Amino acid sequence: MSVVKLEECRQHIRVQLDSVVEFWLKYSHDTVHGGFFTCIGRDGNVYDELKYVWLQGRQVWMYCRLYRSMDRFRRPEILEAAKAGGAFLRKFARVSVSGNQWKCAFCLTRDGKAVKVQRTIFSECFYIMAMDELSRVTGDKEMQMEAEQMMEQLIYCVREDSSGLGRPQLLGDVPTNSMAVPMMLLCLVQQVSEGRVEMGRKYAELGNWCVSQIQQHIQ
């Protein structure tokens, strides 16, 4: 591919990214209850007010990553939106299961009431990504610690006691090995280890385990 063609592609991607960010800044913010609307039509109209936690977490993460890594997105309205989304998540997303164990709801009502909790790790994964990335742009160490605590809980659930995950196992079940779980954990390892040497060392073995699990799916 020629240099000219590469530059054309870069400019196209830039325009598309700017357009997408402006769309979400304009239409997705819930200024009444906090958090984000994510079920939005092309015209900007909200067709479902349910707030899916993994999408809330992803939007906080994306705003923060753009703010932190790209000068043109280092805008106060993006940072404030990320903070507001993070506050909504911290206030409503976590639901106590038993003892010190926490789960994140799969989805919430517009005003933050839990609708459904799934036997998966994915709401928690995006909660961790949101808290960790938000802590990087705000300097909030408590938020970073919260992300790390949730991560330790996930690791335990996946590698030590998975009885709370997946469908209840029946006698006729065929054993399966989902690639989604190690892929998401590997994503978390990369997130929390970025720029942190000690965290990289701490989760090196977990990262290797994730890769080995993913490689089982390669033919």
Accessible surface in RSA format (square Angstrom, percent):
REM  Atomic radii and reference values for relative SASA: ProtOr
REM  Chains: A
REM  Algorithm: Lee & Richards
REM  Probe-radius: 1.40
REM  Slices: 20
REM RES _ NUM      All-atoms   Total-Side   Main-Chain    Non-polar    All polar
REM                ABS   REL    ABS   REL    ABS   REL    ABS   REL    ABS   REL
RES MET A   1   160.73  83.2  75.84  50.2  84.88 202.1  90.73  77.1  70.00  92.7
RES SER A   2    66.71  56.4  50.38  67.2  16.34  37.6  50.94 108.5  15.78  22.1
RES VAL A   3   124.50  81.9 120.80 109.4   3.70   8.9 120.80 105.0   3.70  10.0
RES VAL A   4   104.52  68.8 101.37  91.8   3.15   7.6 104.31  90.6   0.22   0.6
RES LYS A   5   102.33  49.9 101.14  62.1   1.19   2.8  52.72  47.5  49.61  52.8
RES LEU A   6    97.72  54.4  93.51  66.9   4.21  10.6  93.73  65.8   3.99  10.7
RES GLU A   7    74.47  42.8  72.15  54.6   2.33   5.5  44.83  86.7  29.64  24.2
RES GLU A   8    96.48  55.4  87.15  65.9   9.33  22.2  42.38  82.0  54.10  44.2
RES CYS A   9    46.00  34.8  41.49  46.3   4.51  10.6  18.96  48.0  27.04  29.2
RES ARG A  10   123.34  51.8 118.94  60.6   4.41  10.5  64.45  88.1  58.89  35.7
RES GLN A  11    72.39  40.5  72.19  52.8   0.20   0.5  35.36  75.3  37.03  28.1
RES HIS A  12   111.90  61.2 105.80  73.5   6.10  15.6  69.39  71.5  42.51  49.5
RES ILE A  13   112.56  64.1 111.17  82.8   1.39   3.4 112.25  80.8   0.32   0.9
RES ARG A  14    91.94  38.6  89.05  45.4   2.90   6.9  16.32  22.3  75.62  45.8
RES VAL A  15    90.54  59.6  88.13  79.8   2.41   5.8  89.67  77.9   0.87   2.4
RES GLN A  16    89.45  50.0  89.40  65.3   0.06   0.1  24.33  51.8  65.13  49.4
RES LEU A  17    49.82  27.7  45.30  32.4   4.52  11.4  49.20  34.6   0.62   1.7
RES ASP A  18    44.46  31.1  43.85  43.6   0.61   1.4  23.08  54.3  21.39  21.3
RES SER A  19    66.50  56.2  55.01  73.4  11.50  26.5  25.51  54.3  41.00  57.4
RES VAL A  20    77.49  51.0  74.97  67.9   2.52   6.1  77.49  67.3   0.00   0.0
RES VAL A  21     7.48   4.9   5.71   5.2   1.77   4.3   7.48   6.5   0.00   0.0
RES GLU A  22    78.87  45.3  76.53  57.9   2.34   5.6  44.70  86.5  34.17  27.9
RES PHE A  23    52.29  26.2  46.95  29.1   5.34  13.9  51.79  31.4   0.50   1.4
RES TRP A  24    72.85  29.2  72.85  35.3   0.00   0.0  57.82  30.8  15.03  24.4
RES LEU A  25    26.86  15.0  13.30   9.5  13.56  34.1  13.46   9.5  13.40  36.1
RES LYS A  26   153.48  74.9 118.03  72.4  35.45  84.4  78.90  71.0  74.58  79.4
RES TYR A  27    70.17  32.8  57.83  32.9  12.35  32.1  38.13  28.7  32.04  39.5
RES SER A  28     0.00   0.0   0.00   0.0   0.00   0.0   0.00   0.0   0.00   0.0
RES HIS A  29    52.01  28.4  36.43  25.3  15.57  39.8  18.82  19.4  33.19  38.6
RES ASP A  30     5.65   4.0   0.10   0.1   5.55  13.1   0.91   2.1   4.74   4.7
RES THR A  31   130.25  92.6  90.52  91.8  39.73  94.7  72.28  97.1  57.97  87.6
RES VAL A  32   107.94  71.0  75.53  68.4  32.41  78.1  79.97  69.5  27.97  75.9
RES HIS A  33    77.89  42.6  59.53  41.4  18.37  47.0  35.85  36.9  42.04  48.9
RES GLY A  34    20.55  25.3   0.00   N/A  20.55  25.3  18.35  50.4   2.20   4.9
RES GLY A  35     4.09   5.0   0.00   N/A   4.09   5.0   0.03   0.1   4.06   9.1
RES PHE A  36     3.14   1.6   3.14   1.9   0.00   0.0   3.14   1.9   0.00   0.0
RES PHE A  37    19.10   9.6  18.92  11.7   0.18   0.5  19.10  11.6   0.00   0.0
RES THR A  38    18.90  13.4   2.92   3.0  15.98  38.1   2.92   3.9  15.98  24.2
RES CYS A  39    17.65  13.4  16.78  18.7   0.87   2.1   0.87   2.2  16.78  18.1
RES ILE A  40    23.94  13.6   0.66   0.5  23.28  56.1   0.66   0.5  23.28  63.2
RES GLY A  41    22.33  27.5   0.00   N/A  22.33  27.5  22.24  61.0   0.09   0.2
RES ARG A  42   240.58 101.0 209.36 106.7  31.22  74.3  86.21 117.8 154.36  93.6
RES ASP A  43    96.20  67.4  69.47  69.1  26.73  63.2  48.47 114.1  47.73  47.6
RES GLY A  44     7.69   9.5   0.00   N/A   7.69   9.5   0.76   2.1   6.93  15.5
RES ASN A  45    97.88  67.5  94.45  91.3   3.42   8.2  25.35  61.0  72.52  70.1
RES VAL A  46    55.70  36.7  24.52  22.2  31.18  75.1  24.52  21.3  31.18  84.6
RES TYR A  47   161.08  75.2 124.18  70.7  36.89  96.0  95.99  72.1  65.08  80.2
RES ASP A  48    47.83  33.5  40.76  40.6   7.07  16.7  15.08  35.5  32.74  32.7
RES GLU A  49    85.39  49.0  81.22  61.4   4.17   9.9  26.23  50.7  59.16  48.3
RES LEU A  50    53.37  29.7  51.91  37.1   1.46   3.7  52.00  36.5   1.37   3.7
RES LYS A  51     0.00   0.0   0.00   0.0   0.00   0.0   0.00   0.0   0.00   0.0
RES TYR A  52    46.94  21.9  46.94  26.7   0.00   0.0  22.97  17.3  23.97  29.6
RES VAL A  53     0.00   0.0   0.00   0.0   0.00   0.0   0.00   0.0   0.00   0.0
RES TRP A  54    76.36  30.6  76.36  37.0   0.00   0.0  67.89  36.2   8.47  13.7
RES LEU A  55    46.84  26.1  44.79  32.0   2.04   5.1  44.79  31.5   2.04   5.5
RES GLN A  56     0.75   0.4   0.75   0.5   0.00   0.0   0.37   0.8   0.38   0.3
RES GLY A  57     0.07   0.1   0.00   N/A   0.07   0.1   0.04   0.1   0.04   0.1
RES ARG A  58   111.76  46.9 111.04  56.6   0.72   1.7  32.54  44.5  79.22  48.0
RES GLN A  59    17.81  10.0  14.74  10.8   3.07   7.3  13.92  29.6   3.90   3.0
RES VAL A  60     0.02   0.0   0.02   0.0   0.00   0.0   0.02   0.0   0.00   0.0
RES TRP A  61    44.93  18.0  44.93  21.7   0.00   0.0  44.93  24.0   0.00   0.0
RES MET A  62    80.06  41.5  80.06  53.0   0.00   0.0  74.00  62.9   6.06   8.0
RES TYR A  63     5.82   2.7   5.73   3.3   0.09   0.2   5.82   4.4   0.00   0.0
RES CYS A  64     0.42   0.3   0.00   0.0   0.42   1.0   0.42   1.1   0.00   0.0
RES ARG A  65    61.86  26.0  61.86  31.5   0.00   0.0  18.23  24.9  43.63  26.4
RES LEU A  66    10.29   5.7  10.29   7.4   0.00   0.0  10.29   7.2   0.00   0.0
RES TYR A  67    42.09  19.7  42.09  23.9   0.00   0.0  13.37  10.0  28.72  35.4
RES ARG A  68    67.84  28.5  52.86  26.9  14.98  35.7  28.64  39.1  39.20  23.8
RES SER A  69    72.02  60.9  35.81  47.8  36.21  83.4  37.53  79.9  34.50  48.3
RES MET A  70    60.51  31.3  56.36  37.3   4.15   9.9  48.51  41.2  12.00  15.9
RES ASP A  71   118.34  82.9 100.34  99.9  17.99  42.5  38.11  89.7  80.23  80.0
RES ARG A  72    68.76  28.9  47.39  24.2  21.37  50.9  46.11  63.0  22.65  13.7
RES PHE A  73     3.35   1.7   3.35   2.1   0.00   0.0   3.35   2.0   0.00   0.0
RES ARG A  74   118.28  49.7  96.57  49.2  21.71  51.7  41.09  56.2  77.19  46.8
RES ARG A  75    63.92  26.8  63.73  32.5   0.19   0.5  31.74  43.4  32.18  19.5
RES PRO A  76    97.63  71.2  93.23  85.0   4.40  16.0  97.30  80.3   0.33   2.0
RES GLU A  77    82.46  47.3  72.57  54.9   9.88  23.5  50.43  97.5  32.03  26.1
RES ILE A  78     0.22   0.1   0.22   0.2   0.00   0.0   0.22   0.2   0.00   0.0
RES LEU A  79    24.69  13.8  24.28  17.4   0.41   1.0  24.69  17.3   0.00   0.0
RES GLU A  80    95.73  55.0  91.92  69.5   3.81   9.1  44.03  85.2  51.70  42.2
RES ALA A  81     9.88   9.1   1.76   2.7   8.12  18.5   9.16  12.9   0.72   1.9
RES ALA A  82     0.23   0.2   0.23   0.4   0.00   0.0   0.23   0.3   0.00   0.0
RES LYS A  83    81.79  39.9  76.61  47.0   5.18  12.3  37.61  33.9  44.17  47.1
RES ALA A  84    52.08  47.9  41.98  64.8  10.10  23.0  49.50  69.7   2.58   6.8
RES GLY A  85     0.79   1.0   0.00   N/A   0.79   1.0   0.33   0.9   0.46   1.0
RES GLY A  86     0.24   0.3   0.00   N/A   0.24   0.3   0.24   0.7   0.00   0.0
RES ALA A  87    59.85  55.0  50.16  77.4   9.69  22.0  54.80  77.2   5.05  13.4
RES PHE A  88     6.99   3.5   1.79   1.1   5.19  13.5   6.28   3.8   0.71   2.0
RES LEU A  89     0.03   0.0   0.03   0.0   0.00   0.0   0.03   0.0   0.00   0.0
RES ARG A  90    61.70  25.9  52.53  26.8   9.18  21.8  18.07  24.7  43.63  26.4
RES LYS A  91   155.59  75.9 122.78  75.3  32.81  78.1  76.78  69.1  78.80  83.9
RES PHE A  92    53.72  26.9  45.14  28.0   8.57  22.3  48.53  29.4   5.18  14.8
RES ALA A  93     0.00   0.0   0.00   0.0   0.00   0.0   0.00   0.0   0.00   0.0
RES ARG A  94    76.25  32.0  60.19  30.7  16.07  38.3   3.78   5.2  72.47  43.9
RES VAL A  95    36.03  23.7  32.36  29.3   3.67   8.8  36.03  31.3   0.00   0.0
RES SER A  96    74.76  63.2  44.60  59.5  30.16  69.5  29.14  62.1  45.62  63.9
RES VAL A  97    90.63  59.6  59.78  54.1  30.84  74.3  63.52  55.2  27.10  73.5
RES SER A  98    68.82  58.2  60.02  80.1   8.80  20.3  45.74  97.4  23.09  32.3
RES GLY A  99    76.30  94.1   0.00   N/A  76.30  94.1  44.27 121.5  32.04  71.8
RES ASN A 100   136.46  94.1 122.20 118.1  14.25  34.3  30.56  73.5 105.90 102.4
RES GLN A 101    71.81  40.2  71.60  52.3   0.21   0.5  31.16  66.3  40.66  30.8
RES TRP A 102    99.33  39.9  99.20  48.0   0.13   0.3  80.24  42.8  19.08  31.0
RES LYS A 103    34.68  16.9  34.68  21.3   0.00   0.0  32.34  29.1   2.34   2.5
RES CYS A 104     1.95   1.5   0.00   0.0   1.95   4.6   0.00   0.0   1.95   2.1
RES ALA A 105     0.00   0.0   0.00   0.0   0.00   0.0   0.00   0.0   0.00   0.0
RES PHE A 106    44.64  22.3  44.39  27.5   0.25   0.6  44.64  27.1   0.00   0.0
RES CYS A 107     5.25   4.0   5.25   5.9   0.00   0.0   0.00   0.0   5.25   5.7
RES LEU A 108     0.00   0.0   0.00   0.0   0.00   0.0   0.00   0.0   0.00   0.0
RES THR A 109    41.77  29.7  41.23  41.8   0.54   1.3  41.77  56.1   0.00   0.0
RES ARG A 110    67.58  28.4  63.87  32.6   3.71   8.8  14.91  20.4  52.67  31.9
RES ASP A 111    50.99  35.7  41.18  41.0   9.81  23.2  12.38  29.1  38.61  38.5
RES GLY A 112     5.62   6.9   0.00   N/A   5.62   6.9   0.55   1.5   5.07  11.4
RES LYS A 113   130.29  63.6 123.96  76.1   6.33  15.1 104.56  94.1  25.73  27.4
RES ALA A 114    52.24  48.0  21.09  32.5  31.16  70.9  21.13  29.8  31.12  82.4
RES VAL A 115    77.81  51.2  44.19  40.0  33.62  81.0  49.65  43.1  28.16  76.4
RES LYS A 116   105.02  51.2  98.35  60.3   6.68  15.9  60.86  54.8  44.17  47.0
RES VAL A 117    70.39  46.3  43.46  39.3  26.93  64.9  43.46  37.8  26.93  73.0
RES GLN A 118    58.31  32.6  51.54  37.7   6.77  16.1  13.47  28.7  44.84  34.0
RES ARG A 119   101.80  42.7  94.94  48.4   6.87  16.4  52.62  71.9  49.19  29.8
RES THR A 120    44.26  31.5  39.52  40.1   4.74  11.3  40.06  53.8   4.20   6.4
RES ILE A 121     2.52   1.4   1.82   1.4   0.70   1.7   1.82   1.3   0.70   1.9
RES PHE A 122    62.98  31.5  62.98  39.0   0.00   0.0  62.98  38.2   0.00   0.0
RES SER A 123     8.06   6.8   7.05   9.4   1.01   2.3   2.85   6.1   5.22   7.3
RES GLU A 124     1.61   0.9   1.61   1.2   0.00   0.0   0.73   1.4   0.88   0.7
RES CYS A 125     0.00   0.0   0.00   0.0   0.00   0.0   0.00   0.0   0.00   0.0
RES PHE A 126    20.41  10.2  20.39  12.6   0.03   0.1  20.39  12.4   0.03   0.1
RES TYR A 127     0.00   0.0   0.00   0.0   0.00   0.0   0.00   0.0   0.00   0.0
RES ILE A 128     0.00   0.0   0.00   0.0   0.00   0.0   0.00   0.0   0.00   0.0
RES MET A 129    15.16   7.8  15.16  10.0   0.00   0.0  14.85  12.6   0.30   0.4
RES ALA A 130     0.00   0.0   0.00   0.0   0.00   0.0   0.00   0.0   0.00   0.0
RES MET A 131     0.00   0.0   0.00   0.0   0.00   0.0   0.00   0.0   0.00   0.0
RES ASP A 132     0.00   0.0   0.00   0.0   0.00   0.0   0.00   0.0   0.00   0.0
RES GLU A 133     0.00   0.0   0.00   0.0   0.00   0.0   0.00   0.0   0.00   0.0
RES LEU A 134     2.40   1.3   2.40   1.7   0.00   0.0   2.40   1.7   0.00   0.0
RES SER A 135     5.93   5.0   1.34   1.8   4.59  10.6   0.98   2.1   4.95   6.9
RES ARG A 136    55.10  23.1  22.46  11.4  32.64  77.7  15.81  21.6  39.29  23.8
RES VAL A 137    31.52  20.7   2.38   2.2  29.14  70.2   8.03   7.0  23.49  63.7
RES THR A 138    52.81  37.6  15.15  15.4  37.66  89.8  22.93  30.8  29.89  45.2
RES GLY A 139    51.04  62.9   0.00   N/A  51.04  62.9  31.52  86.5  19.52  43.7
RES ASP A 140    46.68  32.7  37.72  37.5   8.97  21.2  16.74  39.4  29.95  29.9
RES LYS A 141   149.95  73.2 144.34  88.6   5.60  13.3  96.47  86.8  53.48  57.0
RES GLU A 142   119.80  68.8 113.66  86.0   6.14  14.6  39.77  76.9  80.03  65.3
RES MET A 143    14.35   7.4  14.35   9.5   0.00   0.0  14.35  12.2   0.00   0.0
RES GLN A 144    28.91  16.2  28.91  21.1   0.00   0.0   2.54   5.4  26.37  20.0
RES MET A 145   110.97  57.5 109.20  72.3   1.76   4.2  79.19  67.3  31.77  42.1
RES GLU A 146    19.31  11.1  16.25  12.3   3.06   7.3   9.87  19.1   9.44   7.7
RES ALA A 147     0.00   0.0   0.00   0.0   0.00   0.0   0.00   0.0   0.00   0.0
RES GLU A 148    34.44  19.8  34.16  25.8   0.28   0.7   5.55  10.7  28.89  23.6
RES GLN A 149   112.43  62.9 102.89  75.2   9.54  22.7  41.30  87.9  71.12  53.9
RES MET A 150     9.78   5.1   6.12   4.1   3.66   8.7   8.35   7.1   1.42   1.9
RES MET A 151     0.37   0.2   0.37   0.2   0.00   0.0   0.37   0.3   0.00   0.0
RES GLU A 152    71.59  41.1  67.18  50.8   4.41  10.5  35.49  68.6  36.10  29.5
RES GLN A 153    26.62  14.9  20.08  14.7   6.54  15.6  12.22  26.0  14.39  10.9
RES LEU A 154     5.85   3.3   5.85   4.2   0.00   0.0   5.85   4.1   0.00   0.0
RES ILE A 155    27.88  15.9  27.88  20.8   0.00   0.0  27.88  20.1   0.00   0.0
RES TYR A 156   110.73  51.7 108.95  62.0   1.78   4.6  73.87  55.5  36.86  45.4
RES CYS A 157    27.22  20.6  27.22  30.4   0.00   0.0   0.81   2.1  26.41  28.5
RES VAL A 158    27.27  17.9   8.36   7.6  18.91  45.6   9.50   8.3  17.77  48.2
RES ARG A 159    83.35  35.0  48.91  24.9  34.44  82.0  15.30  20.9  68.05  41.2
RES GLU A 160   126.94  72.9  91.07  68.9  35.87  85.4  19.81  38.3 107.13  87.5
RES ASP A 161    64.24  45.0  55.87  55.6   8.37  19.8  13.50  31.8  50.74  50.6
RES SER A 162    62.65  52.9  53.49  71.4   9.15  21.1  15.72  33.5  46.93  65.7
RES SER A 163    87.52  74.0  59.80  79.8  27.71  63.8  55.50 118.2  32.02  44.9
RES GLY A 164    43.01  53.0   0.00   N/A  43.01  53.0  32.79  90.0  10.22  22.9
RES LEU A 165    36.87  20.5  25.66  18.4  11.22  28.2  25.72  18.1  11.15  30.0
RES GLY A 166    37.58  46.3   0.00   N/A  37.58  46.3  36.62 100.5   0.96   2.1
RES ARG A 167   194.20  81.5 173.82  88.6  20.38  48.5  72.92  99.7 121.28  73.5
RES PRO A 168    92.95  67.7  82.72  75.4  10.23  37.2  88.97  73.5   3.98  24.8
RES GLN A 169   141.45  79.1 109.40  80.0  32.06  76.3  35.17  74.9 106.28  80.6
RES LEU A 170   128.34  71.5 119.82  85.7   8.52  21.4 124.56  87.5   3.78  10.2
RES LEU A 171   194.58 108.4 159.47 114.1  35.11  88.3 163.49 114.8  31.09  83.7
RES GLY A 172    70.79  87.3   0.00   N/A  70.79  87.3  42.93 117.8  27.86  62.4
RES ASP A 173    50.54  35.4  33.05  32.9  17.49  41.3   7.09  16.7  43.44  43.3
RES VAL A 174   120.13  79.0 105.78  95.8  14.34  34.6 106.82  92.8  13.31  36.1
RES PRO A 175   115.82  84.4  93.37  85.1  22.44  81.6  99.78  82.4  16.04  99.7
RES THR A 176   127.84  90.9  88.67  89.9  39.17  93.3  65.47  87.9  62.37  94.3
RES ASN A 177    66.84  46.1  50.34  48.6  16.49  39.7  34.83  83.8  32.01  30.9
RES SER A 178    62.94  53.2  45.91  61.3  17.03  39.2  43.63  92.9  19.31  27.1
RES MET A 179    72.60  37.6  67.98  45.0   4.62  11.0  63.14  53.7   9.46  12.5
RES ALA A 180    44.35  40.8  36.70  56.6   7.65  17.4  40.88  57.6   3.47   9.2
RES VAL A 181    34.37  22.6  34.37  31.1   0.00   0.0  34.37  29.9   0.00   0.0
RES PRO A 182     4.15   3.0   4.15   3.8   0.00   0.0   4.15   3.4   0.00   0.0
RES MET A 183    98.76  51.1  90.45  59.9   8.31  19.8  83.96  71.4  14.80  19.6
RES MET A 184    31.98  16.6  31.92  21.1   0.06   0.2   7.58   6.4  24.40  32.3
RES LEU A 185     0.00   0.0   0.00   0.0   0.00   0.0   0.00   0.0   0.00   0.0
RES LEU A 186    42.48  23.7  42.48  30.4   0.00   0.0  42.48  29.8   0.00   0.0
RES CYS A 187    42.13  31.9  39.64  44.2   2.49   5.9  10.46  26.5  31.67  34.1
RES LEU A 188     0.00   0.0   0.00   0.0   0.00   0.0   0.00   0.0   0.00   0.0
RES VAL A 189    15.73  10.3  15.73  14.2   0.00   0.0  15.73  13.7   0.00   0.0
RES GLN A 190   120.54  67.4 108.05  79.0  12.49  29.7  40.26  85.7  80.28  60.9
RES GLN A 191     6.76   3.8   2.28   1.7   4.48  10.7   4.57   9.7   2.20   1.7
RES VAL A 192     0.45   0.3   0.45   0.4   0.00   0.0   0.45   0.4   0.00   0.0
RES SER A 193    21.72  18.4  14.21  19.0   7.51  17.3  14.23  30.3   7.49  10.5
RES GLU A 194    69.28  39.8  59.75  45.2   9.53  22.7  40.46  78.3  28.82  23.5
RES GLY A 195    83.85 103.4   0.00   N/A  83.85 103.4  42.20 115.8  41.66  93.3
RES ARG A 196    46.74  19.6  38.53  19.6   8.22  19.6  30.51  41.7  16.23   9.8
RES VAL A 197   103.78  68.3  91.30  82.7  12.49  30.1  98.49  85.6   5.29  14.4
RES GLU A 198   121.11  69.5 116.84  88.4   4.27  10.2  64.59 124.9  56.52  46.1
RES MET A 199    21.19  11.0  21.19  14.0   0.00   0.0   7.10   6.0  14.09  18.7
RES GLY A 200    26.20  32.3   0.00   N/A  26.20  32.3  20.78  57.0   5.42  12.1
RES ARG A 201   154.69  64.9 132.81  67.7  21.89  52.1  63.12  86.3  91.57  55.5
RES LYS A 202   112.64  55.0  79.72  48.9  32.92  78.4  64.57  58.1  48.07  51.2
RES TYR A 203     5.84   2.7   5.84   3.3   0.00   0.0   5.73   4.3   0.12   0.1
RES ALA A 204    52.33  48.1  41.63  64.2  10.71  24.4  50.77  71.5   1.56   4.1
RES GLU A 205   103.03  59.2  99.11  75.0   3.92   9.3  67.55 130.7  35.48  29.0
RES LEU A 206     5.80   3.2   5.05   3.6   0.74   1.9   5.05   3.6   0.74   2.0
RES GLY A 207     8.43  10.4   0.00   N/A   8.43  10.4   8.43  23.1   0.00   0.0
RES ASN A 208   104.57  72.1  98.38  95.1   6.19  14.9  26.11  62.8  78.46  75.8
RES TRP A 209    58.77  23.6  53.10  25.7   5.68  13.3  43.15  23.0  15.62  25.3
RES CYS A 210     0.00   0.0   0.00   0.0   0.00   0.0   0.00   0.0   0.00   0.0
RES VAL A 211    62.75  41.3  62.40  56.5   0.34   0.8  62.75  54.5   0.00   0.0
RES SER A 212    49.97  42.2  45.39  60.6   4.58  10.6  39.99  85.1   9.99  14.0
RES GLN A 213    33.40  18.7  33.38  24.4   0.02   0.1   0.35   0.7  33.05  25.1
RES ILE A 214    33.16  18.9  33.16  24.7   0.00   0.0  33.16  23.9   0.00   0.0
RES GLN A 215   104.07  58.2  94.26  68.9   9.81  23.4  21.57  45.9  82.50  62.6
RES GLN A 216   116.03  64.9  78.26  57.2  37.77  89.9  41.13  87.6  74.90  56.8
RES HIS A 217    70.65  38.6  43.73  30.4  26.92  68.9  28.16  29.0  42.49  49.4
RES ILE A 218   123.01  70.0  99.35  74.0  23.66  57.0 103.12  74.3  19.89  54.0
RES GLN A 219   218.48 122.2 143.41 104.8  75.07 178.7  82.95 176.6 135.53 102.8
END  Absolute sums over single chains surface
CHAIN  1 A    12728.7      10386.5       2342.3       7368.3       5360.4
END  Absolute sums over all chains
TOTAL         12728.7      10386.5       2342.3       7368.3       5360.4
